[in-house]
Amino acid sequence: MASKRILVTGAAGFIGSAVARRIIRETPHSLLVFDKLTYAGNLASLAPISNDPRYQFLRGDICDAKAVREAFESFRPDWVMHLAAESHVDRSIDGPGEFIQTNVVGTYVMLQEALHYWRSLTADEAEAFRFHHISTDEVFGSLGEDGLFREDTPYAPNSPYSASKAGSDHLVRAWTHTYGLPTVATNCSNNYGPYHFPEKLIPLIILNALEGKPLPVYGAGENIRDWLYVEDHADALLTVVERGRIGESYNIGGVNERKNIDVVHAICDLMDELAPDSAIGPRRDLITFVTDRPGHDLRYAIDCSKIDRELGWRPSETFETGLRKTVQWYLDNRSWWGDIRSGRYRGERLGTLAS
């Protein structure tokens, strides 16, 4: 594979850092991390690769056109992988404005600056350039008991978060069809794995179970998600930016549908096995059902046959193997999450619509 220069926005976050680590560890490419370092951005997630000469970090805001343009002009990327986003549904309920600003306005700025840069390239450079926009399956809304989200499923976002991501997806499509910018897009299912900020279900349950705290489950825990191991996702993203067809979108899923309550039960059982604590007792006894999230979508499930058929990608981890790796990682890496739990985020409930 010829060496490329890849600019990755949001690469201090959960999925972005997995992409960054994979780029440095498993490819010949050079990397520029462009990240604002908001609450969920953590340079510790990039520490394993930070001393590599092919790695660069630039602190910047995707809503700042001047900073974005300077990043393009100084680094001169061949590919852009745009992952920077506000991503937590509960936080979008409490503060939707930040989601509109980052996810919609920020993506607009990235597209405009990418277009300006692309137009300045030689013919061969412009032909090789790619702008890869990374999104979510939540833009499609909610499924019933049957069916799967396909790439041609109509958009029907139900939260401020998913609406902001739907808006960004539409902008990317428009910049390709109107201006010719060579883009590819992906929509993924729920990610889990190492380095996951502990406001999301799986890391929150792992850490609360470790500390003997209540394990909050929304409603009756009947909501269903398709779970994708983050390292599988990173592999898929690099496959798409390298070989995906311009103007196309690809769904990326783990083919691992689980009810939330079943996910929590599985974590409890793994914690009892890997970190038994007689003072805490069986972790399932810590489960506490709480008032459901407003507008909580019932079920998401991904049809990822297109990326398999066209690009030969499919997930390598089952939910069982990926979850065991994830639990073990949190047990082995207390220094990573200890700082977060001690200050910036303690696992408090968000998105309750409380006045």
Secondary structure, 3 states (H helix, E strand, C coil): CCCCEEEEECCCCHHHHHHHHHHHHHCCCEEEEEECCCCCCCHHHHHHHCCCCCEEEEECCCCCHHHHHHHHHHHCCCEEEECCCCCCHHHHHHCHHHHHHHHHHHHHHHHHHHHHHHHCCCHHHHHHCEEEEEEEHHHHCCECCCCCECCCCCCCCCCHHHHHHHHHHHHHHHHHHHHCCCEEEEEECEEECCCCCCCCHHHHHHHHHHHCCCEEEECCCCCEEEEEEHHHHHHHHHHHHHHCCCCCEEEECCCCEEEHHHHHHHHHHHHHHHCCCCCCCCHHHHEEEECCCCCCCCECCECCHHHHHHHCCCCCCCHHHHHHHHHHHHHHCHHHHHHHHHHHCCCCCCCCCCC
